[in-house]
C-alpha cells in the first residue's frame, strides 16, 4: 500500500499543472428580488486562453445529478465559451416555482471552468483540472424589505452554551426572515481569544458554534467578536461585551 502511495506521489511530481482558475464571477453573492423576473450574473475570463464554461443552480449539493435538480431558476446560456480578457453575462431567470414568501430562500450558483483540450505541443503528462466556483443566491420575497445588515444584526440573540460532547460554544438565534452569513467569530475569555467555526444561520432558527482547534479557556466569555457579510459581500465587524446582567451587548465603539 505504501509503495502505491509513493508511486502516485512521484507521478504527480512529474506532471505539469495548469495555473489557477481563470474564470471569475462578479460579486460574492446574488440577491434575487421577487419583483424581478431575472437578474444578470457577469462572468469574466482573466486568463490568456479561451475558456469553456458550464453553469447551473443547485440546493447546496456538491454531487447533484444535473438532470434531477429541481430549482426555481433557469440559466441561459448554460454552456458558453469566453475569449481571453472578455466576459459573458448569464441570465438568471425565475421559473415560477413556489417559494416561501415570509422568509428568504437560498440556492447556489455553480460555474465549472472546463480546461482547454491538450494540443500536440503540450506535454501528455500534464494534469488538467476543472475548476468549480460557487456563490449563494438569495431569493428575497416582496413581503420583506431590503436587508440592512447594520440594523438587522441587532436582532440576533447571543448565548453561551455548554454540551457534554463539544464543551463550550456560542449559540446564535436569528428571529428575522433573513439569512446571516458570518466571516469570522472569535470569543475572549481571561484575556485569551479563541476562534470558532462559523456557518450561515437560517431565518427563524439558531446555530451553535464551537472552537476550531481547542476548547475555550476560562469560566466566562467576556467578549464576542464577529464579522457579518452584507448584500454587497462586505464584512461588517462588531464586538459584544458581557454586561453585569449576563446579557451580551454590542459596543458603541468597534
WOMO-V519780 format. One record per residue. N is the residue number from 0. PSI is psi in radians with two decimals (* if undefined). D_FIRST is the distance of its C-alpha to the first C-alpha in Angstrom with 2 decimals. Layout:
n->N psi->PSI d_first->D_FIRST
n->N psi->PSI d_first->D_FIRST
//
This chain:
n->0 psi->-0.75 d_first->0.00
n->1 psi->-0.67 d_first->3.82
n->2 psi->-0.64 d_first->5.41
n->3 psi->-0.70 d_first->5.19
n->4 psi->-0.76 d_first->6.50
n->5 psi->-0.76 d_first->8.83
n->6 psi->-0.66 d_first->10.02
n->7 psi->-0.75 d_first->10.77
n->8 psi->-0.74 d_first->12.66
n->9 psi->-0.67 d_first->14.49
n->10 psi->-0.68 d_first->15.50
n->11 psi->-0.64 d_first->16.89
n->12 psi->-0.47 d_first->18.79
n->13 psi->-0.14 d_first->20.46
n->14 psi->2.63 d_first->21.69
n->15 psi->2.32 d_first->25.03
n->16 psi->2.45 d_first->25.47
n->17 psi->2.96 d_first->28.84
n->18 psi->-3.13 d_first->30.93
n->19 psi->2.98 d_first->31.22
n->20 psi->2.38 d_first->32.87
n->21 psi->-0.43 d_first->36.39
n->22 psi->2.35 d_first->37.88
n->23 psi->2.79 d_first->39.45
n->24 psi->2.33 d_first->41.49
n->25 psi->2.02 d_first->44.84
n->26 psi->2.84 d_first->44.75
n->27 psi->-0.04 d_first->42.17
n->28 psi->2.79 d_first->43.60
n->29 psi->2.15 d_first->45.99
n->30 psi->2.12 d_first->49.05
n->31 psi->1.73 d_first->50.54
n->32 psi->2.45 d_first->54.09
n->33 psi->-0.39 d_first->55.28
n->34 psi->0.05 d_first->58.49
n->35 psi->2.52 d_first->56.66
n->36 psi->-0.50 d_first->55.70
n->37 psi->2.78 d_first->53.05
n->38 psi->2.67 d_first->51.61
n->39 psi->2.41 d_first->50.23
n->40 psi->2.10 d_first->46.78
n->41 psi->2.23 d_first->46.61
n->42 psi->2.57 d_first->43.46
n->43 psi->2.52 d_first->43.39
n->44 psi->1.87 d_first->41.53
n->45 psi->-0.02 d_first->41.24
n->46 psi->-3.04 d_first->39.35
n->47 psi->0.07 d_first->40.63
n->48 psi->2.70 d_first->39.45
n->49 psi->2.64 d_first->40.46
n->50 psi->2.39 d_first->38.27
n->51 psi->2.23 d_first->37.81
n->52 psi->2.45 d_first->37.71
n->53 psi->2.37 d_first->37.30
n->54 psi->2.60 d_first->38.69
n->55 psi->2.95 d_first->38.88
n->56 psi->2.40 d_first->39.65
n->57 psi->-3.08 d_first->37.67
n->58 psi->0.73 d_first->37.82
n->59 psi->0.67 d_first->34.86
n->60 psi->1.93 d_first->32.22
n->61 psi->-0.59 d_first->29.49
n->62 psi->0.67 d_first->28.36
n->63 psi->2.52 d_first->31.84
n->64 psi->2.01 d_first->32.92
n->65 psi->-0.41 d_first->35.71
n->66 psi->-0.30 d_first->37.74
n->67 psi->0.01 d_first->37.97
n->68 psi->2.29 d_first->38.67
n->69 psi->1.82 d_first->42.16
n->70 psi->2.82 d_first->43.40
n->71 psi->0.25 d_first->46.94
n->72 psi->2.60 d_first->46.43
n->73 psi->2.41 d_first->46.41
n->74 psi->2.32 d_first->45.20
n->75 psi->2.27 d_first->46.92
n->76 psi->2.59 d_first->45.77
n->77 psi->-0.46 d_first->42.30
n->78 psi->2.35 d_first->40.96
n->79 psi->2.88 d_first->42.55
n->80 psi->2.40 d_first->42.29
n->81 psi->2.19 d_first->43.25
n->82 psi->2.77 d_first->44.42
n->83 psi->2.33 d_first->43.55
n->84 psi->0.09 d_first->45.63
n->85 psi->3.06 d_first->46.91
n->86 psi->2.95 d_first->46.53
n->87 psi->2.23 d_first->46.68
n->88 psi->2.36 d_first->48.21
n->89 psi->2.30 d_first->46.74
n->90 psi->2.12 d_first->49.13
n->91 psi->1.90 d_first->47.92
n->92 psi->2.27 d_first->50.30
n->93 psi->2.27 d_first->50.94
n->94 psi->0.07 d_first->51.12
n->95 psi->0.02 d_first->53.27
n->96 psi->2.46 d_first->50.76
n->97 psi->2.27 d_first->52.08
n->98 psi->2.70 d_first->50.72
n->99 psi->2.41 d_first->51.92
n->100 psi->0.04 d_first->55.03
n->101 psi->0.13 d_first->55.14
n->102 psi->2.86 d_first->51.87
n->103 psi->2.70 d_first->49.41
n->104 psi->2.56 d_first->46.54
n->105 psi->2.43 d_first->43.31
n->106 psi->3.11 d_first->41.16
n->107 psi->2.29 d_first->38.72
n->108 psi->2.16 d_first->39.41
n->109 psi->2.38 d_first->36.32
n->110 psi->2.10 d_first->36.24
n->111 psi->2.08 d_first->33.49
n->112 psi->1.98 d_first->33.74
n->113 psi->2.21 d_first->32.49
n->114 psi->2.59 d_first->31.58
n->115 psi->2.70 d_first->34.00
n->116 psi->2.38 d_first->33.24
n->117 psi->2.29 d_first->31.82
n->118 psi->3.06 d_first->34.63
n->119 psi->-0.41 d_first->34.77
n->120 psi->-0.12 d_first->35.35
n->121 psi->2.43 d_first->32.09
n->122 psi->2.39 d_first->28.88
n->123 psi->-0.18 d_first->26.72
n->124 psi->0.07 d_first->23.64
n->125 psi->2.40 d_first->25.03
n->126 psi->1.96 d_first->23.17
n->127 psi->2.35 d_first->25.90
n->128 psi->2.45 d_first->25.71
n->129 psi->2.23 d_first->28.21
n->130 psi->2.29 d_first->29.73
n->131 psi->2.24 d_first->31.02
n->132 psi->2.41 d_first->33.81
n->133 psi->2.38 d_first->35.32
n->134 psi->2.78 d_first->38.58
n->135 psi->2.56 d_first->40.62
n->136 psi->2.14 d_first->43.72
n->137 psi->1.96 d_first->46.35
n->138 psi->2.11 d_first->48.97
n->139 psi->1.92 d_first->52.09
n->140 psi->2.73 d_first->54.92
n->141 psi->-0.35 d_first->58.50
n->142 psi->-0.24 d_first->59.42
n->143 psi->2.51 d_first->57.71
n->144 psi->3.01 d_first->58.84
n->145 psi->2.48 d_first->56.85
n->146 psi->2.35 d_first->54.31
n->147 psi->1.67 d_first->55.38
n->148 psi->-0.63 d_first->52.51
n->149 psi->-0.57 d_first->54.77
n->150 psi->-0.75 d_first->57.01
n->151 psi->-0.53 d_first->54.60
n->152 psi->-0.37 d_first->52.32
n->153 psi->-0.30 d_first->55.28
n->154 psi->-0.24 d_first->54.84
n->155 psi->2.47 d_first->51.37
n->156 psi->2.27 d_first->51.39
n->157 psi->2.38 d_first->49.22
n->158 psi->2.38 d_first->48.44
n->159 psi->2.26 d_first->46.28
n->160 psi->2.72 d_first->44.52
n->161 psi->2.24 d_first->42.61
n->162 psi->2.58 d_first->40.10
n->163 psi->-0.63 d_first->38.60
n->164 psi->-0.73 d_first->34.96
n->165 psi->-0.13 d_first->34.97
n->166 psi->-2.54 d_first->37.97
n->167 psi->2.37 d_first->40.46
n->168 psi->3.10 d_first->40.42
n->169 psi->2.18 d_first->42.93
n->170 psi->2.22 d_first->44.23
n->171 psi->2.14 d_first->45.73
n->172 psi->2.24 d_first->48.13
n->173 psi->1.80 d_first->49.17
n->174 psi->0.15 d_first->52.53
n->175 psi->2.93 d_first->52.93
n->176 psi->0.19 d_first->52.23
n->177 psi->2.71 d_first->49.92
n->178 psi->2.51 d_first->46.23
n->179 psi->2.14 d_first->45.50
n->180 psi->2.22 d_first->42.53
n->181 psi->2.43 d_first->41.68
n->182 psi->-0.60 d_first->40.35
n->183 psi->2.81 d_first->39.96
n->184 psi->2.10 d_first->41.09
n->185 psi->2.46 d_first->41.63
n->186 psi->2.69 d_first->43.55
n->187 psi->2.28 d_first->45.53
n->188 psi->2.17 d_first->46.13
n->189 psi->0.71 d_first->47.94
n->190 psi->-0.03 d_first->47.64
n->191 psi->2.42 d_first->43.84
n->192 psi->2.46 d_first->42.20
n->193 psi->2.26 d_first->39.10
n->194 psi->2.41 d_first->37.46
n->195 psi->2.70 d_first->36.82
n->196 psi->2.49 d_first->34.70
n->197 psi->2.68 d_first->36.99
n->198 psi->-3.12 d_first->37.26
n->199 psi->2.45 d_first->40.11
n->200 psi->2.15 d_first->42.79
n->201 psi->2.83 d_first->44.32
n->202 psi->2.50 d_first->48.10
n->203 psi->0.71 d_first->49.80
n->204 psi->-3.10 d_first->46.69
n->205 psi->2.83 d_first->44.94
n->206 psi->2.60 d_first->41.54
n->207 psi->2.28 d_first->40.26
n->208 psi->2.34 d_first->38.34
n->209 psi->2.83 d_first->36.33
n->210 psi->2.58 d_first->35.14
n->211 psi->-0.84 d_first->32.01
n->212 psi->-0.53 d_first->30.72
n->213 psi->2.97 d_first->33.20
n->214 psi->2.82 d_first->36.07
n->215 psi->2.15 d_first->39.60
n->216 psi->2.63 d_first->41.55
n->217 psi->2.82 d_first->45.16
n->218 psi->-0.50 d_first->47.25
n->219 psi->2.37 d_first->48.72
n->220 psi->1.93 d_first->47.44
n->221 psi->-0.29 d_first->50.40
n->222 psi->2.52 d_first->49.21
n->223 psi->2.18 d_first->47.09
n->224 psi->2.29 d_first->46.25
n->225 psi->2.70 d_first->45.01
n->226 psi->2.18 d_first->44.85
n->227 psi->2.32 d_first->45.89
n->228 psi->2.19 d_first->45.30
n->229 psi->-3.02 d_first->48.46
n->230 psi->-0.45 d_first->49.19
n->231 psi->0.06 d_first->49.00
n->232 psi->0.02 d_first->45.62
n->233 psi->2.64 d_first->47.34
n->234 psi->2.19 d_first->46.37
n->235 psi->1.96 d_first->49.20
n->236 psi->2.41 d_first->48.62
n->237 psi->2.79 d_first->50.33
n->238 psi->2.39 d_first->50.70
n->239 psi->2.45 d_first->51.74
n->240 psi->2.64 d_first->53.35
n->241 psi->2.12 d_first->54.03
n->242 psi->2.82 d_first->57.74
n->243 psi->-0.46 d_first->59.63
n->244 psi->-0.14 d_first->59.87
n->245 psi->0.05 d_first->56.08
n->246 psi->2.48 d_first->55.75
n->247 psi->2.19 d_first->53.61
n->248 psi->2.50 d_first->55.84
n->249 psi->2.36 d_first->55.16
n->250 psi->2.57 d_first->56.48
n->251 psi->-0.58 d_first->59.30
n->252 psi->2.35 d_first->57.75
n->253 psi->* d_first->54.15
//
